[in-house]
Amino acid sequence: MEEKRHFCEYCGKEIHGRTDKRFCNSDCKNNYYYETNKANILACNRTITALRANYRILCTLLSRGKYSADLYLLQDLGFKPAYITGHRRVRYGHDEYRCFDIVYCQTPSRIFNILKSSEPEKAARR
C-alpha cells in the first residue's frame, strides 16, 4: 500500500511523519500565520501606537498642571481624538472620554477636565 504524500502549506516542501502535519517546521508555521493575519496585526499596532501617543500627550499636559487644552493644538502634537479606550455620556450633556486611566471631556474645539481617574483628590474638583 502506497503512502499519500503531503506538503508544507507555507514552503511546499514534502512533509514526512504524521499525516495530519500541515507545516514542515515551526518557522513555516509561524510565517504562515503571520502572513495570514498580517493586516489584523498591522491594524492593531496602528491603534496601539495612536493610543500610546494620546496617553503620552495627556500625561504631559497633566505633568504641567494643565487640565484643558485646545484640540487643534493637541492634534498638531499628534493627538488623535478618534482613538479612545472608553466613552460615556455624563450629566449636563457632556461626553466623557477615556484613554486608559486618563479621563477627559471634549467639545469640537477643546478638551477639558483632564484627570487621572486614580487620583481621587482631582476627581472631587469636577
C-alpha positions as CSV (number, residue, x, y, z in Angstrom):
1,M,0.0,0.0,0.0
2,E,1.4,3.3,-1.1
3,E,1.5,6.3,1.3
4,K,0.0,9.6,0.2
5,R,2.5,12.4,0.0
6,H,1.7,15.7,1.7
7,F,3.4,19.1,1.5
8,C,4.0,22.1,3.8
9,E,1.3,24.8,3.4
10,Y,3.9,27.5,3.6
11,C,7.0,26.5,1.6
12,G,5.7,23.5,-0.3
13,K,8.4,21.0,0.9
14,E,7.4,17.4,1.3
15,I,6.4,16.6,4.9
16,H,7.5,13.3,6.5
17,G,5.9,11.9,9.6
18,R,2.3,12.3,10.8
19,T,-0.2,12.5,8.0
20,D,-2.1,15.4,9.7
21,K,1.0,17.7,9.9
22,R,0.5,20.9,7.9
23,F,3.9,22.5,8.1
24,C,7.5,21.1,7.9
25,N,8.8,23.1,10.9
26,S,7.8,25.8,13.4
27,D,9.3,28.6,11.2
28,C,7.0,27.8,8.3
29,K,4.0,27.6,10.7
30,N,4.9,31.0,12.3
31,N,5.5,32.6,8.9
32,Y,2.2,31.2,7.5
33,Y,0.1,32.5,10.4
34,Y,1.9,35.9,10.4
35,E,1.2,36.4,6.7
36,T,-2.4,35.2,7.1
37,N,-3.0,37.7,9.9
38,K,-0.7,40.5,8.8
39,A,-3.5,43.0,8.1
40,N,-5.0,42.5,11.5
41,I,-1.7,42.7,13.2
42,L,-0.8,46.0,11.5
43,A,-4.2,47.5,12.3
44,C,-3.8,46.6,16.0
45,N,-0.3,48.0,16.0
46,R,-1.5,51.3,14.5
47,T,-4.3,51.5,17.1
48,I,-1.9,50.8,20.0
49,T,0.6,53.3,18.7
50,A,-2.1,56.1,18.4
51,L,-3.4,55.3,21.9
52,R,0.1,55.5,23.4
53,A,0.7,58.8,21.7
54,N,-2.6,60.2,23.0
55,Y,-1.7,58.9,26.5
56,R,1.8,60.5,26.4
57,I,0.3,63.8,25.3
58,L,-2.3,63.8,28.0
59,C,0.3,62.8,30.6
60,T,2.5,65.7,29.5
61,L,-0.4,68.1,30.0
62,L,-1.1,66.8,33.5
63,S,2.5,67.0,34.5
64,R,2.5,70.7,33.5
65,G,-0.6,71.3,35.6
66,K,-2.9,71.8,32.5
67,Y,-6.4,70.4,32.8
68,S,-7.7,71.7,29.5
69,A,-6.3,72.4,26.0
70,D,-7.2,73.5,22.5
71,L,-7.9,70.3,20.5
72,Y,-6.3,71.8,17.3
73,L,-3.0,72.4,19.1
74,L,-3.1,68.8,20.5
75,Q,-3.7,67.4,17.1
76,D,-0.6,69.3,15.9
77,L,1.3,67.4,18.5
78,G,-0.1,64.1,17.2
79,F,-3.2,63.7,19.4
80,K,-5.9,61.6,17.5
81,P,-9.3,62.1,19.2
82,A,-10.8,59.2,17.4
83,Y,-8.6,56.8,19.4
84,I,-10.0,56.2,22.9
85,T,-10.4,53.3,25.3
86,G,-13.8,54.3,26.7
87,H,-16.7,56.7,26.3
88,R,-19.8,57.6,28.3
89,R,-22.3,60.4,28.5
90,V,-22.3,62.3,31.8
91,R,-24.5,64.9,33.3
92,Y,-25.0,68.2,31.6
93,G,-24.8,66.5,28.2
94,H,-21.0,66.2,28.2
95,D,-19.3,63.2,26.8
96,E,-16.6,61.7,28.9
97,Y,-13.7,60.0,27.1
98,R,-11.1,57.7,28.5
99,C,-7.5,57.0,27.4
100,F,-6.5,54.2,29.7
101,D,-6.6,55.8,33.2
102,I,-6.9,59.4,32.0
103,V,-10.5,60.8,31.7
104,Y,-11.5,64.0,29.9
105,C,-14.4,65.8,28.3
106,Q,-14.3,67.1,24.8
107,T,-16.1,69.7,22.6
108,P,-15.4,70.1,18.9
109,S,-12.6,72.5,19.6
110,R,-11.4,71.8,23.2
111,I,-10.7,69.0,25.7
112,F,-11.2,69.8,29.4
113,N,-11.4,68.3,32.8
114,I,-8.4,66.1,32.1
115,L,-7.5,64.0,35.1
116,K,-6.2,60.6,36.0
117,S,-9.0,58.5,37.3
118,S,-6.8,57.0,40.0
119,E,-6.4,60.4,41.7
120,P,-9.4,61.0,43.9
121,E,-8.5,64.5,45.1
122,K,-8.7,65.8,41.5
123,A,-11.9,63.9,40.8
124,A,-13.6,65.8,43.7
125,R,-12.9,69.1,41.7
126,R,-15.1,68.1,38.8
